[in-house]
Amino acid sequence: MGIHSGHRQRMKTRFLEHGLDSFDDVNVLELLLFYALPRQDTNELAHALLSRFGSLHAVLEAGAEELREVPGLGENSVSLLRLIPAVSRRYMLSKTPPSLPIDSPSAAGRYFIPRFMYETEEVVYALLLDARKRPICCREIARGTVNAAEISARRLAELALGRRSSAVLLAHNHLSGVAIPSAEDEATTARLRDALGLLGVELCDHIVVAGCEYVSMREAGLIE
């Protein structure tokens, strides 16, 4: 107990004084698990996690059921590991002032990239904007294996009219890691643009996100 206690304190002191740059991935997980397993040597469990999932980011992106399959990982540890990406995402979202106008592709990219952090499914968001391009609300309108043709123009129109939105900005993620709009993305964008246009609501852009990269379909000349 005394040996473990001394080791833990040394690890914590090392982190506070030098940050994580001097830690390898095993050390990072070992340190993190201290707070879920206060009386257990967490080094072996950290190795088991990396062996099972292959990398630190894969461990932190694993689902609760996958994590429960790792021997020795209890509910406290599962909750803690699932909390890390959720808090990271919330932290990044909180850095964007809610009233800041989204009036350029770069502003749209900064707004949406955090929303797709750690996502393992395809997601489509609709950001409703007022006349000054300030956000009214952001709503998830599709999730899962998204067939772009199934994104409902009627639902999007009702959402825009219900919140008295002057413009809509769409965004979705590509799990392939390549933020290049597909032909289906282009066709769906044109369909939704036309439907909103009949109501006097502008579809001002469609942002395709892959990791930390994004493409503005308007900037790429794909929205007239």
N, C-alpha and C positions, 0 to 999 in steps of 0.2 A: 504493500500500500504506500509506504514511504517512497519507494523507488518510482512508482507511477506518479505520485503526487509531485515529486521533484521534476520529473520529465515534463509533466503537463505545464508546470510553472515556467520552465525554461522555454517551452514552445510558445506559450502565451507572451512571454517577455520578448522573445525573438520577433514575433509578429508585430507587437506594439512598437518596437524600436526600428525594425527594418522592413515591415510590410511583408507581402507574400512573394516578392521577387526572388527571395532566397529559398523558397519552399518548392519542392517538387510536388506533383499531383497527389502522391501518397500522403505527404505531410499536410497538404491542404485538407484532404478528407479526414485525416487523423485528427487534426485540430478541430475541425467542424464537429466531428462526432463526440468530442469531449463533452459538449453541451447537451447531448442526448443520453450519453452513457457515462455518468460521472464516476463510476467505480470499475470501469472495464478498460483493458488495454485495447485501444481502437486501431492500432497499426495493422493487425491481421485482418480486421474487417475492411479497412481502407484498401488493402491489397486485393481482397476478395471482390470488392466493388469494381475496381479497375479491371480485374481479370474478367469479370462477368460482362461489363459494358464496353470496355476497350479504351475509354478516355474520360477525362473529367467532365467535359460537356455532355457526354452521353449519360453519365451517372445523373447529372443534374436535370437532364431532360427526360429521364425514365419515368414511367408512370408508377403510381402507388402499387399496383398489383405486381409489376415487374420487380420493384424493390423488395416487396415482401417475400419474393422467392429466394432472396439471398439469406443463407443461414446466419442467425445471430442478429439480424436487423429487425428490431422491434418497431412498434408503432411510433414511439417517440423519434426514432431515427428516421423513419419514413416521412413523418410530418416535417421534420427539420429539413431534410433534403428537398422535399417538394416546396418548402417555404422559400428557399434561396432564390430560385428563378422568379417566383411570384413577387418577392420583394424587389428584386433587381428590375423587373418590368415596371412595377409601381413607382420606383425611384425615377426611372427614366421618363415615365409619363408625367410625373410631378414637376419635371424641369421645363415643361412647355406651359407657359401662362395660358389659362383657359380662354382669355379674351383677346389673345394675339391674333390679328388677321392672318388667314391662310390665303395669301394673295399671289403666290409664286410657286413654281415647281419645287424650289429648294425648301420653302416653308412647308409645303405638303409632305416632302420627303422626311423632314425632321419630325413632323407630326405623326406620321404613320409608322416609321421604322420601329419605334418602341412597342407599338401595338401588336406587332407580329413576332416579338421576341419570344423564343422558346416554343413557338407554335409547331405542332407536329401534324396539323391538319390544314387543309386549305380553308381560308376564311375570306369573306367579302364584307367590307365595311362601307357604309354610306355616311359621309360627314355632311350635315346640313349647315348651310351658311346663310347669314343675313345679307342685306344689301351692301354692307361694308366688308363682306367676306370674313366676318367674325363667326366662330363656331356657335351654333345653337345646340347641337347634340351630335353624338356619333353613335351609330347603331350597327350592330352585326346583322347582316341580312341573309347570310348563307354560311354554312360550315360543313366540313366533311369532304367527300369527293364531289367537289362543286362542278356541276355541268352548267357552264355559263348560260346556256339556252334556258335553263330553269330559273334564272334570276328574274323575279316577277316585276315587270314594269308597273303593274297596277299597285303592288305593295309599295314600291319605291315612290310612286306618285302620291299615294295616300299618306305616306310618311312625310313627304315634303309639304303637301298641302296642310296636313294636320299641325305642323309646326311653323307654318307660314314662312317657309324657307324661300329665299330668292335664288339660291343656287345649291347644287349638290356636287360633292367631290367623292368619287368612288376610289376604292383601293382594294387590292387583293394580293395574296402572296403566291409565289411559285416555290414549291418545295424542292424543285430541281436545282435551286441555287443560281438560276439564270433569270435575270429580270428583263427578259425580252418578251413583249406582248405577242401572243399567238394570233392566228387568223380568227380563232373563235373569240378571243378578247376584243378584237377590232369589231367583229360583227355585233357582239353583244353591246359594246359601247355605243355603236351607231343606233341600235334599236332603242336603247334606254335614253339616249340623247333626243331622239325624235319624239318619244313618248312624253318626256318632260317638257320639251319645247312646245308641245300643243297646250300645255298648261301655263306657259310663260315662266317656266323654271329652267335655268341654265344648268347644263351638265358641264361644269367648268374644266374638269380634268378627270383622268383615270390613272391612278398611280399603281404600278406593278412593283412589288417589293420582293427581294430575295436576299435574306440576311441583312447586311448593312448597305446593300446596293438598291437603287430604285430607278425606274424609268417613268417619266411623265409622257403619257400618250399625246397630250397636246403639244408638248415641246418637240416630240418626235414627228409631228405633223400628221398624227393619226386621228385627230379630232378637228373637224373643220369649224 
